[in-house]
């Protein structure tokens, strides 16, 4: 494009842009005038005509009667009011007792307090939503009544100016009086709702203030980690007589203290579960459902001959331990039903999951790993016992050191077993072998700082490492159990006629589902590790602060969170689109669905997923699509000139998806390129030629140009071998010979049978024959080669000479 052409294009585009702006402003002005006209008409139409007053009054009376029913004192509002009063008493009472404990509260008790106050907050929010629905309903009624009041008042004023009768005026006064009464009733009900909402708002403010104090106490506890909060351990061996007396008294009260603390936790658990009956029922139902499914599949899956795949063997092992498998998966998944667990309830969950892991994981990997898991259980039980038994500071610190040494031994033992059996811990072995030396060094460091008096930091490291190491094996087991459950579901639908399909689905689970689950499990383990080190909430708050950083670009505000949200959602969208599309490109899906359906679904899925993901990503970035619509439309005009071919190829891709003139695996010939279609994309398609090259063909060419598809409806192909013999050969003998050789070939079809045609003498005086037969496209070259070789040998054996070319030289 020369300079003059470019200048003309720019001028044309500028003129078009100006015309488009003028057109847009003119339409806007017309719309404004139209709106003003319509508003005037509406105002005029609000006056009720004299002949319609009777009918309209009757309709209004019926409506007022129904509104009086709606505006009766709400049972929901009364219930919320009474519950709010009870909640207020409980909150104020609990607030005073908790504030007094802030000076001596530990991390475990603080966690339980946070969960309970979160429950109060959630409950009050639920009450608030109930009242919000009621207030919105009453507000809508009030707006309706105000409109009716204005309409009837305007009618009265209009009719008075036209000297209407006294009866009409009295009837209008009566209607307006009824409207005033029902409006006052609506306002009264609205005031009742607002009073209860005000109570709830005040309670929420109290809860928010207390949560702020709890957060501050938690920060103070974390800040104390890096201070020397106890004397060195070698100075604790000097026990005085008063200390001995205290120890004896502590020993006498140990049993009583244990029962008191345990009973306190049990009572707290009862109160907690009483408000979450639905979540508890759902949890138990989920676990029982998993157990029943496993029992049913195990009953119908008896033969050991089917266990040819490692995943199938793992699934069979899981079926033999249905309760353990159900507890591992069911407890961890259903724990999120509660929206937060109290410390005691959380500890029960972990204990049950750990016991189930000890039973099941060694059977899926190796029995030698059971020692490590049992050591984890011993350590966990010791941690629980410290919560209920009172002991001296020296004894407590010595036990902590001993348990830390035990955890180091457990990690070393587990590392050794995994190193000896890497195949039994696929994908998990690299993670464990990487983190275990780091954790061992940190545990040695925690022993050292415990001895010198930094007990808080020592316990912080020990607890975090233990939770992280424990949940690494638990999450690994969960991945194996979920994979096994997937295979179990396939077995649940198994019939004798689809064993091959079942085997294919199992292989797909191994190749696609399990790696995805391992990545998800890795993220899940990171989440548990952050919680174990008690830094998850701090990290989340820090990330949220960073994401709030924003920049002003004109009238648009761009935040770092919006950019990251856009990038993350769009990347996840691309990955999901690729995953969804690749599933329909697998051989088992292509062979299961009708020909061409799988590639079409794959292409459409890519387009749909990417389009939806792009829209969601823009919304997540905080971009108002309604405000950028004009810009997008204007740019679309300019971009359209330069991207016509791209749009053409995109539309052609959609046509290919619906019409399916070519499919994956088809052998086509276009523009002197011949090969197999390996991919049908949104813009272009790939053809792998028989020379080994990859040809990229725009989709538009596949629609607009001549395409020879050798395998569209079937893969049968007719081959032809031309043969010449000397003039003295017997044609009938040659035909019989050719047909026999072709029929004997393993690749040729018997129906239609091979046929040989005799064409007589050619210009050189020789005899021409053509052997024709049908083969499968992929066997054509092999059949042609084998038949040609046998024809050559057979003609030689029969003494039938090939013609000798003769050339005459004319002077």
Residue pairs with C-beta under 8 A, 6 or more apart in sequence:
1 9
9 641
13 637
13 638
16 637
17 634
20 634
20 637
24 630
46 150
46 151
46 154
46 155
47 151
47 154
47 155
47 158
48 56
48 151
48 152
48 155
50 159
50 164
50 168
53 155
53 168
53 171
53 172
57 171
57 175
60 148
60 152
60 175
60 178
60 179
61 178
64 178
64 179
64 182
67 141
67 145
67 182
67 186
68 182
68 185
70 137
70 141
71 138
71 141
71 182
71 185
71 186
71 189
73 189
73 192
74 134
74 189
76 130
76 134
77 130
77 131
77 134
77 192
77 193
77 196
80 127
80 130
80 131
80 196
81 196
81 199
83 127
84 124
84 127
84 196
84 199
84 200
84 203
85 199
87 120
87 123
87 124
87 203
88 199
88 203
90 120
91 120
91 203
91 206
91 207
92 206
94 116
95 206
95 210
98 113
98 210
99 210
99 213
101 109
102 213
102 217
105 113
105 217
106 221
107 218
107 221
107 534
108 343
108 387
109 343
110 214
110 217
110 218
110 221
111 342
111 343
112 268
112 342
112 343
112 344
113 214
114 211
114 214
114 340
115 272
115 340
115 341
115 342
115 343
116 268
116 272
116 342
117 207
117 210
117 211
117 214
118 339
118 340
119 272
119 275
119 339
119 340
120 203
120 207
121 204
121 207
121 208
121 211
122 339
123 275
124 200
124 203
124 204
124 207
125 204
127 196
127 200
128 197
128 200
128 201
128 204
131 193
131 196
131 197
131 200
132 197
134 193
135 190
135 193
135 194
135 197
138 186
138 189
138 190
138 193
139 190
141 186
142 183
142 186
142 187
142 190
145 179
145 182
145 183
145 186
146 183
148 179
149 176
149 179
149 180
149 183
152 172
152 175
152 176
152 179
153 176
155 172
156 169
156 172
156 173
156 176
159 168
159 169
159 172
160 169
221 456
222 534
222 538
224 456
225 454
225 456
225 457
225 460
226 454
226 457
227 454
227 456
228 452
228 453
228 454
229 453
229 454
229 455
229 456
230 393
230 397
230 453
230 454
230 455
231 453
232 451
232 452
232 453
233 394
233 397
233 398
233 450
233 451
233 452
233 453
234 451
236 393
236 394
236 397
237 394
239 247
239 392
239 394
243 392
247 392
250 390
250 391
250 392
253 390
254 389
254 390
254 391
257 388
257 389
257 390
258 388
258 389
261 387
261 388
262 388
265 343
265 344
266 344
268 342
268 344
269 342
269 344
269 345
272 342
272 345
273 280
273 345
276 337
276 338
279 334
279 337
279 338
279 339
282 334
282 337
283 330
283 331
283 334
283 335
283 337
286 330
286 333
286 334
287 326
287 327
287 330
287 331
287 334
288 326
290 322
290 325
290 326
290 329
290 330
290 485
291 322
291 323
291 326
293 485
293 488
293 489
293 492
294 318
294 319
294 322
294 325
294 326
294 488
295 322
296 492
297 319
297 488
297 491
297 492
298 319
298 320
298 322
300 491
300 494
301 316
301 319
301 491
301 494
306 312
307 313
307 316
308 503
309 503
309 506
309 507
309 510
310 510
311 483
311 484
311 487
311 506
311 509
311 510
311 514
312 487
312 506
314 364
314 480
314 483
314 484
315 483
315 484
315 485
315 487
315 488
315 491
317 360
317 363
317 364
317 484
318 325
318 360
318 364
318 480
318 481
318 484
318 485
318 488
319 484
319 488
320 363
321 359
321 360
321 363
323 356
324 355
324 356
324 357
324 359
324 360
325 356
325 360
325 481
325 484
325 485
327 352
327 353
327 356
328 353
328 356
328 357
328 360
328 474
328 477
328 478
328 481
329 478
329 481
329 482
329 485
331 349
331 352
331 353
332 349
332 353
332 474
332 478
335 341
335 346
335 349
338 345
341 349
347 384
350 380
350 470
351 380
351 384
353 474
354 373
354 376
354 377
354 380
354 470
354 474
355 377
357 373
357 473
357 474
357 477
358 370
358 373
358 374
358 377
360 477
360 481
361 369
361 373
361 473
361 476
361 477
361 480
362 368
362 369
362 370
362 373
364 477
364 480
365 421
365 424
365 425
366 417
366 421
366 424
368 417
368 420
368 421
369 414
369 417
369 418
371 410
371 413
371 417
372 410
372 411
372 413
372 414
372 417
372 473
373 473
375 406
375 407
375 409
375 410
375 413
376 410
376 466
376 469
376 470
376 473
378 406
379 403
379 406
379 407
379 410
379 466
380 466
380 470
382 399
382 403
383 403
383 463
383 466
386 396
386 399
391 399
397 450
397 455
400 450
400 455
400 458
400 459
400 462
401 447
401 450
401 451
403 462
404 443
404 446
404 447
404 450
404 458
404 462
405 447
407 443
407 462
407 465
407 466
407 469
408 440
408 443
408 444
410 469
411 436
411 439
411 440
411 443
411 469
412 436
412 440
414 432
414 436
414 473
415 432
415 433
415 436
415 437
418 425
418 428
418 429
418 432
418 433
419 429
419 433
422 429
425 432
425 476
427 515
427 518
428 472
428 476
431 472
431 522
432 472
435 468
435 469
435 472
436 469
439 465
439 468
439 469
442 461
442 465
443 461
443 462
443 465
445 461
446 457
446 458
446 459
446 461
446 462
446 465
447 458
449 457
449 458
450 458
460 533
460 534
463 532
463 533
463 534
464 529
464 532
464 533
464 534
465 532
466 532
467 528
467 529
467 531
467 532
467 533
468 525
468 528
468 529
468 532
468 533
471 525
471 528
471 529
471 532
472 525
475 521
475 522
475 524
475 525
475 528
476 521
478 521
478 524
479 514
479 517
479 518
479 520
479 521
482 517
483 509
483 510
483 513
483 514
483 517
486 509
486 513
487 506
487 509
490 502
490 505
490 506
490 509
491 502
494 502
501 588
501 592
504 588
505 588
508 586
508 588
512 579
512 583
516 579
527 536
530 536
530 539
544 561
546 560
546 561
547 559
547 560
547 561
547 564
548 559
548 560
548 561
549 559
549 560
549 561
550 557
550 558
550 559
550 560
550 562
551 557
551 558
551 559
552 558
556 623
557 622
558 621
558 622
559 622
562 620
562 621
562 622
562 623
563 621
565 617
565 620
565 621
566 617
566 618
566 620
566 621
567 617
569 613
569 616
569 617
569 620
570 613
570 614
570 617
572 613
573 609
573 610
573 612
573 613
573 614
573 616
573 617
574 610
574 613
576 609
576 613
577 605
577 606
577 609
577 610
577 613
578 606
580 602
580 605
580 606
580 609
581 602
581 603
581 605
581 606
582 602
583 589
583 602
584 590
584 598
584 599
584 601
584 602
584 605
585 598
585 599
585 602
585 664
589 598
590 598
590 599
590 664
590 665
592 598
593 601
595 663
596 660
596 663
597 660
598 664
599 657
599 660
599 663
599 664
599 680
600 656
600 657
600 658
600 660
602 680
603 653
603 654
603 656
603 657
603 680
603 681
603 682
604 654
604 657
606 682
607 654
607 682
615 625
618 625
619 625
640 647
645 698
645 700
646 683
648 700
649 683
649 684
649 698
649 699
649 700
650 682
650 683
650 699
652 698
652 699
652 700
652 702
652 703
652 704
653 680
653 681
653 682
653 683
653 699
655 699
655 703
656 662
656 680
656 685
656 699
656 702
656 703
657 680
661 702
661 703
661 707
661 709
661 712
662 668
662 677
662 680
662 685
662 702
662 707
662 709
662 712
663 677
663 680
663 712
664 677
664 678
664 679
664 680
665 676
665 677
665 711
666 676
666 677
666 709
666 710
666 711
666 712
667 674
667 675
667 676
667 677
667 709
667 710
667 711
667 777
668 674
668 675
668 677
668 687
668 707
668 708
668 709
668 710
669 707
669 708
669 710
670 687
670 697
670 701
670 702
670 705
670 706
670 707
670 708
671 697
671 701
671 705
673 687
673 689
673 695
673 697
674 689
674 690
675 687
675 688
675 689
675 690
675 695
676 687
676 688
677 685
677 686
677 687
678 686
678 687
678 688
678 694
679 685
679 686
680 699
681 699
683 698
683 699
684 696
684 697
684 698
684 699
685 696
685 697
685 699
685 702
686 694
686 695
686 696
686 697
687 694
687 695
687 696
687 697
688 694
688 695
689 695
710 717
710 777
711 777
715 776
715 777
715 778
716 749
716 774
716 775
716 776
716 777
717 774
717 775
717 776
717 777
717 780
718 772
718 773
718 774
719 772
719 773
719 774
719 775
719 780
719 783
719 784
720 770
720 771
720 772
721 770
721 771
721 784
721 787
721 788
721 791
722 768
722 769
722 770
723 734
723 738
723 768
723 769
723 770
723 771
723 791
724 762
724 766
724 767
724 768
724 769
724 802
724 803
725 734
725 766
725 767
725 769
725 795
725 800
725 801
725 802
725 803
726 766
726 767
726 800
726 801
726 802
726 803
726 804
727 761
727 765
727 766
727 767
727 803
729 767
729 800
729 801
731 758
731 767
731 769
733 798
733 800
734 756
734 758
734 767
734 769
734 800
735 756
735 758
735 769
737 791
737 794
737 795
737 798
738 754
738 756
738 769
738 771
738 791
739 753
739 754
739 755
739 756
739 771
741 787
741 790
741 791
741 794
742 748
742 754
742 756
742 771
742 773
742 787
743 750
743 753
743 754
744 790
745 773
745 783
745 786
745 787
745 790
747 775
747 776
747 779
747 782
747 783
747 786
748 754
748 773
748 774
748 775
748 783
748 787
749 773
749 774
749 775
752 774
753 773
754 771
754 772
754 773
754 774
755 771
755 772
755 773
756 769
756 770
756 771
756 772
757 769
757 770
757 772
758 767
758 768
758 769
759 768
759 769
759 770
760 767
760 768
761 767
761 768
762 768
764 803
764 805
764 806
766 803
771 787
771 791
773 783
773 787
775 783
795 802
